[in-house]
Each structure stands twice: as C-alpha cells, then as structure tokens.
C-alpha cells in the first residue's frame, strides 16, 4: 500500500478496512488529488505501459525460440475464488526449439 494511503491527515482510521470512506457523503479519496492511487479503473498504474513494453521485450524473443508444453493428458483444474486460476499453477515445460 502506498504511503499516502496511510496518512491520517487524508484518511479516517487509515489502517482499517472501511469502504464507506469512498461513499458520496464522505468522499475521503477526493480530499487531495494524490491521496488515492489505486490500480485499474479510471486511475491506472503509473508503470503499466513500461510493464507491457518489458513483457513484450522479454517474452517475444523467449517464446520465438522456445516451445511451451504440458504433460500428455493434462487436465487443468480451476479455482474460482478469489480469482479464477489453475489450482496447480499450470505446470508448463519450456523447451528450446532446435
């Protein structure tokens, strides 16, 4: 959590979970322009574009020279909560292309 999210001069009880602080009545997130720095939505991560560029710069050469495989007969099991994802972390094998 960014330091600004912990400052008592901008937030009532900053260490407590309190979704009401974002209600229209309280609107604590609007007390200062830079007091609320979330990821996603109208406010995007400052490093998002750099991260996209970095992933492309690293993954493209890696995947262009390799092959990703799973074991024969592999059936992925999903977990649905808190976010959908493979239960077994999706065991992949990365093999260089000869």
Buried (B, 14 or more C-beta within 10 A) or exposed (E): EEEBBEEEEBBEEBEEEBEEBEEEEEEBBEEEEEBBBEEEEEEEEEEEEEEEEEEEEEEEEEEEEEEEEEEEEEEEEEEEEEEEEEEEEEEEEEEEEE
